[in-house]
Amino acid sequence: MEEIKAVPRREEGDKKYQWHIEDLYASDALWEEDYKILEESIPTLASYEGRLGEGVHIFLAYMDKKQEIMKRFEAVYVYANQRYHEDTGNAVYQKLSAQAQMLSLKLSSATVFEEPELLAVGKETIDGWFEESEEMELYRRFFYELFRQQDHVLSKEMEAVLTDVSDMSEDISNIFSMFNNADVKFPSIRGKDGEEIPVSHGRYSLLMESRDRETRRKAFSSIYSQYGQYRNTLAAVYSANLKSSAFFAKMRKYDSDLAMALDGGEIPVSVYTQLIDTVHENLPLMYRYAALRKKALGVEELHMYDLYAPMVDEVNMKIPFEEAKEIVKKGLAPLGEEYIRVLSEGMDGGWIDVYENQGKRSGAYSWGAYGCHPFVLMNYQDNLNNVFTLAHEMGHSMHSYYSDKNQPYLYAGYRIFVAEVASTCNEALLMEYLLKHTEDKKEKAYLINYFLEQFKGTLYRQTMFAEFEKITHEKAGKGEPLTAEILNDIYYKLNEQYFGDGVVIDKEIALEWSRIPHFYTPFYVYQYATGYSAAIAISRKILSGDEEAREGYMKFLSGGSSMNPIDLLRLCGVDMTTKEPVESALKLFGELLDEMETLLA
């Protein structure tokens, strides 16, 4: 195995591959100036309390002031947290992040009167405001959303209590994040040639793709030895997270916290449950995939640590970052010249923080503040998976870029339900490009394997995560205890169900729930699966040369939250209230499996 160097410190990294965070604030001193302005200006919002019903001019003045403050706050919050994510052990940015969080609470407290007061004004009066002022047209959707969720908005006093309680709820996620990103350390392992290999979050996926099986097994054991050591603490943290979610659902008069989570985007609960049901119906395809992988790897038993190793050993897919950028641009060319121009500017213009360094937040994400370009955090490794991660995260960023460009601040942010569509559409387009431009049988088999694994990891695995959340949240909602042993048992049985008898379900995998950050954003992960299904459908239309579909997709990217997510996707000809998109995606999975079986015969 290639020698892996020690993880460098932040200051040792090449600045060419670090994001231009100064595009947001040129210095900490400028951040401090805006922070002080916010401290002084946030209380002015509270001065409107009791006055919103005085007339349309007061409401408009309040909303203008609020949006001015929100834009500044967003920049302050993002800068502080992204600086913190550069090195989570940096005490300076730990403090700035904490300060920004406190400011968030002050802002919530200062505006807590808004919804109850506007609801008290009443729809009839507010309808009259639309007749009085043309400026009110901007707020037509704002008021639609307000009155749609009227039954779940509490009194001013109770909203204030929930705002205060939300601080404790946020602490639960912060505790897990601090443990997972700053405190937990994994034992180094020995490679097949005796070399010492450091194990970290960023390198774990690389080690799982090693062609040396013993290296994979050791890395697998290294990771879970630590989560196992802290399983009771992590179970307590996760259980507190479940109780918090159930509490807010109860206070807001929802039937469940699942219903609460989905209601923000007007997503029917049936979309969530039919996803799980449809995947259950198609589990035999996953069993076929596991059987094929076992045969291709030539192992007597297929273990959990074998699920990510390349099935075609002869193919060398080492891809440096500069090459990855060019591949991504070529793969996304069907989206049009203007899209590629902006994409290129982003990849070359300081949007991306590329490589891992000591203390850096694990994983990858896209984030930003209105008025500045988006930012992408990566921990890039020279492999195919990370090329797709680049395409994925730039999909998020391009979605944000177009929404910010075409929508007012009020509607620029898009709902979580559609957040994964642009990213996974990019991945699907990239895969089609790679498959089309290879004549090598083994390379094609490798790529199809990767495509199959994307289905496994995104549609099957994320649905399994979603089912784990559904089970555990339901138990918490009933007041049932959730110890480490109970959580392990639930998770282990789900792995048995999803992977079948053809895979040895190693006991360590029962702990995987304890290291998934997204579980601290309840009912988020199912949207990877629904988003992937929608993206497959959209990509097929675009690749077929359907110009109307491409134009509809660009309207979707530019839509922000100006429409609900279901209607936004209908612009692209996709209806997520039906089983068709998920069934269509899984049909493609089956077709790819057929082709892979032929290639490896």
Solvent accessible surface area in square Angstrom, and as a share of the most:
residue,aa,sasa,rsa
1,M,64,0.29
2,E,123,0.55
3,E,137,0.61
4,I,27,0.14
5,K,163,0.69
6,A,80,0.62
7,V,26,0.15
8,P,51,0.32
9,R,122,0.45
10,R,40,0.15
11,E,127,0.57
12,E,96,0.43
13,G,29,0.28
14,D,84,0.44
15,K,158,0.67
16,K,139,0.59
17,Y,39,0.15
18,Q,27,0.12
19,W,9,0.03
20,H,67,0.30
21,I,3,0.01
22,E,85,0.38
23,D,70,0.36
24,L,25,0.12
25,Y,18,0.07
26,A,72,0.56
27,S,44,0.28
28,D,47,0.25
29,A,65,0.50
30,L,77,0.38
31,W,0,0.00
32,E,60,0.27
33,E,99,0.44
34,D,28,0.15
35,Y,18,0.07
36,K,119,0.50
37,I,72,0.36
38,L,1,0.00
39,E,72,0.32
40,E,132,0.59
41,S,18,0.11
42,I,6,0.03
43,P,79,0.50
44,T,55,0.32
45,L,0,0.00
46,A,40,0.31
47,S,71,0.46
48,Y,36,0.14
49,E,70,0.31
50,G,62,0.60
51,R,89,0.33
52,L,0,0.00
53,G,44,0.43
54,E,103,0.46
55,G,12,0.11
56,V,15,0.08
57,H,120,0.54
58,I,15,0.08
59,F,0,0.00
60,L,17,0.08
61,A,43,0.33
62,Y,0,0.00
63,M,1,0.00
64,D,87,0.45
65,K,59,0.25
66,K,38,0.16
67,Q,22,0.10
68,E,88,0.39
69,I,1,0.01
70,M,51,0.23
71,K,82,0.35
72,R,70,0.26
73,F,21,0.09
74,E,48,0.21
75,A,16,0.12
76,V,0,0.00
77,Y,51,0.19
78,V,2,0.01
79,Y,0,0.00
80,A,0,0.00
81,N,17,0.09
82,Q,0,0.00
83,R,54,0.20
84,Y,24,0.09
85,H,25,0.11
86,E,11,0.05
87,D,38,0.20
88,T,2,0.01
89,G,50,0.49
90,N,50,0.26
91,A,74,0.58
92,V,85,0.49
93,Y,30,0.11
94,Q,62,0.27
95,K,132,0.56
96,L,10,0.05
97,S,16,0.10
98,A,57,0.44
99,Q,41,0.18
100,A,0,0.00
101,Q,32,0.14
102,M,99,0.44
103,L,1,0.00
104,S,27,0.17
105,L,27,0.14
106,K,96,0.41
107,L,9,0.04
108,S,46,0.30
109,S,59,0.38
110,A,9,0.07
111,T,22,0.13
112,V,26,0.15
113,F,3,0.01
114,E,9,0.04
115,E,74,0.33
116,P,20,0.13
117,E,30,0.13
118,L,0,0.00
119,L,23,0.11
120,A,88,0.68
121,V,30,0.17
122,G,21,0.20
123,K,116,0.49
124,E,154,0.69
125,T,63,0.37
126,I,2,0.01
127,D,66,0.34
128,G,30,0.29
129,W,9,0.03
130,F,33,0.14
131,E,153,0.69
132,E,123,0.55
133,S,21,0.14
134,E,164,0.74
135,E,114,0.51
136,M,0,0.00
137,E,99,0.44
138,L,66,0.33
139,Y,4,0.02
140,R,122,0.44
141,R,51,0.18
142,F,37,0.16
143,F,8,0.03
144,Y,108,0.41
145,E,26,0.12
146,L,12,0.06
147,F,34,0.14
148,R,69,0.25
149,Q,43,0.19
150,Q,80,0.36
151,D,111,0.57
152,H,38,0.17
153,V,25,0.14
154,L,18,0.09
155,S,55,0.35
156,K,79,0.33
157,E,110,0.50
158,M,69,0.31
159,E,15,0.07
160,A,37,0.29
161,V,69,0.40
162,L,4,0.02
163,T,20,0.11
164,D,96,0.50
165,V,34,0.20
166,S,39,0.25
167,D,43,0.22
168,M,125,0.56
169,S,33,0.21
170,E,68,0.30
171,D,64,0.33
172,I,25,0.13
173,S,36,0.23
174,N,68,0.35
175,I,97,0.49
176,F,6,0.03
177,S,36,0.23
178,M,71,0.32
179,F,29,0.12
180,N,4,0.02
181,N,27,0.14
182,A,23,0.18
183,D,90,0.47
184,V,13,0.07
185,K,143,0.60
186,F,22,0.09
187,P,62,0.39
188,S,54,0.35
189,I,15,0.08
190,R,134,0.49
191,G,6,0.06
192,K,134,0.57
193,D,112,0.58
194,G,41,0.40
195,E,44,0.20
196,E,102,0.46
197,I,2,0.01
198,P,36,0.23
199,V,11,0.06
200,S,21,0.14
201,H,46,0.21
202,G,12,0.12
203,R,22,0.08
204,Y,21,0.08
205,S,46,0.30
206,L,44,0.22
207,L,0,0.00
208,M,7,0.03
209,E,43,0.19
210,S,13,0.08
211,R,118,0.43
212,D,29,0.15
213,R,84,0.31
214,E,75,0.34
215,T,1,0.01
216,R,9,0.03
217,R,92,0.34
218,K,58,0.24
219,A,0,0.00
220,F,7,0.03
221,S,37,0.24
222,S,7,0.04
223,I,1,0.00
224,Y,4,0.01
225,S,55,0.35
226,Q,32,0.14
227,Y,0,0.00
228,G,11,0.10
229,Q,117,0.52
230,Y,83,0.32
231,R,94,0.34
232,N,95,0.49
233,T,80,0.46
234,L,4,0.02
235,A,4,0.03
236,A,63,0.49
237,V,19,0.11
238,Y,2,0.01
239,S,17,0.11
240,A,37,0.29
241,N,11,0.06
242,L,0,0.00
243,K,132,0.56
244,S,18,0.12
245,S,11,0.07
246,A,24,0.19
247,F,77,0.32
248,F,30,0.13
249,A,4,0.03
250,K,159,0.67
251,M,49,0.22
252,R,59,0.21
253,K,139,0.59
254,Y,31,0.12
255,D,149,0.77
256,S,47,0.30
257,D,10,0.05
258,L,15,0.07
259,A,22,0.17
260,M,45,0.20
261,A,46,0.35
262,L,6,0.03
263,D,32,0.16
264,G,21,0.20
265,G,9,0.08
266,E,43,0.19
267,I,10,0.05
268,P,57,0.36
269,V,59,0.34
270,S,62,0.40
271,V,3,0.01
272,Y,0,0.00
273,T,43,0.25
274,Q,34,0.15
275,L,1,0.01
276,I,11,0.05
277,D,75,0.39
278,T,1,0.00
279,V,0,0.00
280,H,56,0.25
281,E,106,0.47
282,N,34,0.17
283,L,10,0.05
284,P,80,0.50
285,L,30,0.15
286,M,2,0.01
287,Y,81,0.31
288,R,88,0.32
289,Y,1,0.00
290,A,1,0.01
291,A,60,0.47
292,L,15,0.07
293,R,0,0.00
294,K,70,0.30
295,K,139,0.59
296,A,37,0.28
297,L,41,0.21
298,G,66,0.64
299,V,25,0.14
300,E,160,0.72
301,E,92,0.41
302,L,1,0.00
303,H,30,0.13
304,M,11,0.05
305,Y,20,0.08
306,D,0,0.00
307,L,4,0.02
308,Y,68,0.26
309,A,1,0.01
310,P,11,0.07
311,M,11,0.05
312,V,6,0.04
313,D,86,0.44
314,E,124,0.56
315,V,14,0.08
316,N,124,0.63
317,M,30,0.14
318,K,101,0.43
319,I,10,0.05
320,P,61,0.39
321,F,7,0.03
322,E,69,0.31
323,E,83,0.37
324,A,0,0.00
325,K,16,0.07
326,E,82,0.37
327,I,27,0.13
328,V,0,0.00
329,K,40,0.17
330,K,116,0.49
331,G,1,0.01
332,L,0,0.00
333,A,55,0.43
334,P,53,0.33
335,L,1,0.00
336,G,20,0.20
337,E,160,0.72
338,E,73,0.33
339,Y,3,0.01
340,I,32,0.16
341,R,118,0.43
342,V,1,0.01
343,L,0,0.00
344,S,26,0.17
345,E,92,0.41
346,G,0,0.00
347,M,11,0.05
348,D,92,0.48
349,G,31,0.30
350,G,11,0.11
351,W,16,0.05
352,I,8,0.04
353,D,1,0.01
354,V,3,0.01
355,Y,87,0.33
356,E,26,0.12
357,N,9,0.05
358,Q,92,0.41
359,G,30,0.29
360,K,14,0.06
361,R,66,0.24
362,S,20,0.13
363,G,44,0.43
364,A,33,0.26
365,Y,32,0.12
366,S,27,0.17
367,W,82,0.29
368,G,22,0.21
369,A,2,0.02
370,Y,55,0.21
371,G,78,0.75
372,C,24,0.15
373,H,40,0.18
374,P,7,0.04
375,F,0,0.00
376,V,0,0.00
377,L,0,0.00
378,M,0,0.00
379,N,12,0.06
380,Y,6,0.02
381,Q,27,0.12
382,D,49,0.25
383,N,14,0.07
384,L,4,0.02
385,N,44,0.23
386,N,10,0.05
387,V,0,0.00
388,F,4,0.01
389,T,31,0.18
390,L,0,0.00
391,A,0,0.00
392,H,25,0.11
393,E,12,0.05
394,M,0,0.00
395,G,0,0.00
396,H,21,0.10
397,S,0,0.00
398,M,1,0.00
399,H,2,0.01
400,S,27,0.18
401,Y,55,0.21
402,Y,10,0.04
403,S,0,0.00
404,D,40,0.21
405,K,125,0.53
406,N,78,0.40
407,Q,33,0.15
408,P,56,0.35
409,Y,39,0.15
410,L,43,0.21
411,Y,24,0.09
412,A,7,0.05
413,G,53,0.51
414,Y,47,0.18
415,R,83,0.30
416,I,78,0.39
417,F,5,0.02
418,V,0,0.00
419,A,12,0.09
420,E,2,0.01
421,V,0,0.00
422,A,1,0.01
423,S,0,0.00
424,T,2,0.01
425,C,0,0.00
426,N,0,0.00
427,E,16,0.07
428,A,1,0.01
429,L,1,0.01
430,L,0,0.00
431,M,1,0.00
432,E,45,0.20
433,Y,48,0.18
434,L,24,0.12
435,L,24,0.12
436,K,159,0.67
437,H,117,0.52
438,T,13,0.08
439,E,168,0.75
440,D,76,0.40
441,K,121,0.51
442,K,100,0.42
443,E,56,0.25
444,K,65,0.27
445,A,1,0.01
446,Y,22,0.08
447,L,2,0.01
448,I,1,0.00
449,N,7,0.03
450,Y,20,0.08
451,F,3,0.01
452,L,0,0.00
453,E,23,0.11
454,Q,28,0.12
455,F,0,0.00
456,K,1,0.01
457,G,19,0.18
458,T,19,0.11
459,L,0,0.00
460,Y,5,0.02
461,R,49,0.18
462,Q,28,0.12
463,T,0,0.00
464,M,2,0.01
465,F,5,0.02
466,A,0,0.00
467,E,21,0.10
468,F,0,0.00
469,E,0,0.00
470,K,51,0.22
471,I,48,0.24
472,T,0,0.00
473,H,4,0.02
474,E,82,0.37
475,K,59,0.25
476,A,15,0.12
477,G,55,0.53
478,K,153,0.65
479,G,64,0.62
480,E,68,0.31
481,P,97,0.61
482,L,12,0.06
483,T,65,0.38
484,A,2,0.02
485,E,107,0.48
486,I,62,0.31
487,L,0,0.00
488,N,29,0.15
489,D,67,0.35
490,I,19,0.10
491,Y,0,0.00
492,Y,63,0.24
493,K,115,0.49
494,L,8,0.04
495,N,1,0.01
496,E,81,0.36
497,Q,70,0.31
498,Y,3,0.01
499,F,12,0.05
500,G,11,0.11
501,D,155,0.80
502,G,38,0.37
503,V,8,0.04
504,V,54,0.31
505,I,16,0.08
506,D,18,0.09
507,K,159,0.67
508,E,41,0.18
509,I,9,0.05
510,A,10,0.08
511,L,18,0.09
512,E,8,0.04
513,W,4,0.01
514,S,3,0.02
515,R,44,0.16
516,I,17,0.09
517,P,65,0.41
518,H,67,0.30
519,F,0,0.00
520,Y,25,0.10
521,T,61,0.36
522,P,39,0.24
523,F,6,0.03
524,Y,35,0.13
525,V,1,0.00
526,Y,3,0.01
527,Q,12,0.05
528,Y,32,0.12
529,A,0,0.00
530,T,2,0.01
531,G,1,0.01
532,Y,3,0.01
533,S,0,0.00
534,A,0,0.00
535,A,0,0.00
536,I,5,0.02
537,A,21,0.16
538,I,1,0.01
539,S,0,0.00
540,R,74,0.27
541,K,69,0.29
542,I,9,0.05
543,L,71,0.35
544,S,88,0.57
545,G,61,0.58
546,D,55,0.28
547,E,88,0.39
548,E,143,0.64
549,A,10,0.08
550,R,56,0.20
551,E,87,0.39
552,G,8,0.07
553,Y,1,0.00
554,M,34,0.15
555,K,133,0.56
556,F,0,0.00
557,L,0,0.00
558,S,21,0.14
559,G,6,0.06
560,G,1,0.01
561,S,19,0.12
562,S,39,0.25
563,M,68,0.30
564,N,27,0.14
565,P,1,0.01
566,I,9,0.05
567,D,45,0.24
568,L,4,0.02
569,L,1,0.01
570,R,112,0.41
571,L,70,0.35
572,C,6,0.03
573,G,54,0.52
574,V,5,0.03
575,D,48,0.25
576,M,3,0.01
577,T,53,0.31
578,T,58,0.34
579,K,67,0.29
580,E,105,0.47
581,P,2,0.01
582,V,6,0.03
583,E,76,0.34
584,S,44,0.29
585,A,0,0.00
586,L,1,0.01
587,K,140,0.59
588,L,27,0.13
589,F,0,0.00
590,G,10,0.10
591,E,88,0.39
592,L,13,0.06
593,L,0,0.00
594,D,73,0.38
595,E,66,0.29
596,M,0,0.00
597,E,60,0.27
598,T,100,0.58
599,L,31,0.15
600,L,50,0.25
601,A,107,0.83
